[in-house]
Structure formats: structure tokens, C-alpha cells
């Protein structure tokens, strides 16, 4: 869909509240926010496995996580692409995200 985009936290009910919790958990449990700016240091189990799943779930939920197939076909494809990018960091952490799926989705929309 041409208007698909990653939504800002302020555009999602409870988004800013969840962002505060996300950041606190990340900083305190060894997620990507616990690393110094620009660092690629070692993350905790939380940062490598739990945080990427929570991040992907958050973006998937923004498009109506009742049935993933329905979400892919009928809702915001850019949020779904961001969720897939988040899941690709499982085992390495969100700081290694490359936004591949978001870039591919954007290219497809330009055709």
C-alpha cells in the first residue's frame, strides 16, 4: 500500500508509554540501549533473544496481530517489514539490524 510507513510512537495508542518501558528494559537488562553509542559490544540473553522478539511483536501488533496472514495482506506492509528486520537480529541483538526488508518493501512500492 502506498501510504504504508513505520509509525512513530505518538501515532499508536500507548506507543510512548511502551517506548519508555522498552528503553528501561533495554538499558537495565543488557539490550542494545545498554551499549555505548556506536558500540557493537556483547549483549545479554535479553538483548540477543528477548528484545528482538518484543520489538518485532510491537511492530506486528501495530498492524493488527490477530492473524499474521491477514496483517500481511491487508495492513501496513512497512510495519510488517520492520518486524521481520527485528526478527532477523535474533541471537545478535537489535543493534545489528540492517533494515533489509524495509528497503525491499520501499523499492516494491516505488514500482
C-alpha positions as a printed NumPy array, in Angstrom:
array([[  0.   ,   0.   ,   0.   ],
       [  1.463,   3.377,  -0.956],
       [  0.782,   5.048,   2.421],
       [  2.477,   2.316,   4.443],
       [  5.146,   3.596,   6.805],
       [  6.73 ,   2.863,  10.133],
       [  4.543,   4.634,  12.657],
       [  6.002,   6.969,  15.267],
       [  5.256,   6.015,  18.862],
       [  2.995,   9.073,  19.194],
       [  0.808,   7.738,  16.351],
       [ -0.001,   4.489,  18.193],
       [ -2.222,   4.183,  21.26 ],
       [  0.11 ,   3.63 ,  24.201],
       [  3.182,   3.891,  21.995],
       [  5.055,   6.49 ,  24.005],
       [  4.301,   4.654,  27.249],
       [  5.612,   1.384,  25.757],
       [  8.733,   3.15 ,  24.456],
       [  9.631,   4.198,  27.995],
       [  9.302,   0.629,  29.204],
       [ 11.266,  -0.7  ,  26.201],
       [ 14.129,   1.698,  26.859],
       [ 14.248,   0.959,  30.599],
       [ 14.296,  -2.8  ,  29.993],
       [ 16.944,  -2.472,  27.292],
       [ 19.218,  -0.294,  29.438],
       [ 18.819,  -2.381,  32.598],
       [ 18.754,  -5.904,  31.17 ],
       [ 21.64 ,  -5.69 ,  28.684],
       [ 19.772,  -4.797,  25.494],
       [ 21.035,  -2.594,  22.667],
       [ 20.302,   0.594,  24.659],
       [ 22.842,  -0.573,  27.258],
       [ 25.685,  -0.259,  24.73 ],
       [ 27.646,   2.976,  24.322],
       [ 26.69 ,   4.913,  21.161],
       [ 28.219,   3.254,  18.086],
       [ 29.403,   0.211,  20.03 ],
       [ 28.92 ,  -3.339,  18.821],
       [ 29.638,  -4.95 ,  22.183],
       [ 28.241,  -8.173,  23.56 ],
       [ 24.594,  -8.191,  24.631],
       [ 22.911, -10.257,  27.338],
       [ 20.475, -13.092,  26.624],
       [ 17.727, -10.468,  26.931],
       [ 19.39 ,  -8.298,  24.262],
       [ 20.085, -11.184,  21.883],
       [ 16.812, -13.081,  22.089],
       [ 14.03 , -11.45 ,  24.106],
       [ 14.401,  -7.849,  22.895],
       [ 14.274,  -8.677,  19.138],
       [ 11.114, -10.736,  19.653],
       [  9.474,  -7.985,  21.735],
       [ 10.432,  -5.382,  19.128],
       [  9.031,  -7.449,  16.249],
       [  5.866,  -8.153,  18.23 ],
       [  5.394,  -4.452,  18.887],
       [  5.546,  -3.591,  15.178],
       [  3.387,  -6.564,  14.228],
       [  0.805,  -5.531,  16.822],
       [  0.625,  -2.106,  15.215],
       [ -0.847,  -3.726,  12.132],
       [ -3.398,  -5.856,  13.96 ],
       [ -1.783,  -9.049,  15.209],
       [ -4.866, -11.278,  15.053],
       [ -3.726, -13.318,  12.103],
       [ -0.339, -12.602,  10.599],
       [ -1.523, -13.566,   7.105],
       [ -4.37 , -11.067,   7.276],
       [ -1.95 ,  -8.435,   8.534],
       [  0.448,  -9.033,   5.657],
       [ -2.271,  -8.903,   3.045],
       [ -4.43 ,  -6.06 ,   4.33 ],
       [ -2.485,  -3.756,   6.585],
       [  0.688,  -1.725,   6.893],
       [  3.381,  -3.603,   4.992],
       [  6.145,  -1.3  ,   6.2  ],
       [  5.431,  -2.185,   9.849],
       [  5.481,  -5.866,   8.889],
       [  8.84 ,  -5.341,   7.106],
       [ 10.249,  -3.659,  10.219],
       [  9.045,  -6.569,  12.347],
       [ 10.847,  -9.012,  10.035],
       [ 14.02 ,  -6.923,  10.246],
       [ 13.761,  -7.116,  14.03 ],
       [ 13.353, -10.891,  13.987],
       [ 16.444, -11.2  ,  11.786],
       [ 18.506,  -9.9  ,  14.713],
       [ 17.543, -12.841,  16.917],
       [ 20.759, -14.058,  18.504],
       [ 22.76 , -10.938,  17.697],
       [ 20.608,  -8.056,  19.002],
       [ 18.716,  -5.09 ,  17.56 ],
       [ 21.888,  -3.042,  17.139],
       [ 22.763,  -5.347,  14.197],
       [ 19.51 ,  -4.644,  12.297],
       [ 20.114,  -3.89 ,   8.626],
       [ 16.594,  -2.8  ,   7.533],
       [ 16.783,  -5.122,   4.503],
       [ 13.061,  -5.916,   4.443],
       [ 12.084,  -2.262,   4.859],
       [ 14.319,  -1.286,   1.934],
       [ 12.922,  -4.086,  -0.24 ],
       [  9.373,  -3.089,   0.635],
       [ 10.07 ,   0.563,  -0.243],
       [ 11.525,  -0.459,  -3.618],
       [  8.466,  -2.599,  -4.368],
       [  6.166,   0.318,  -3.584],
       [  8.038,   2.607,  -5.988],
       [  7.352,   0.31 ,  -8.979]])
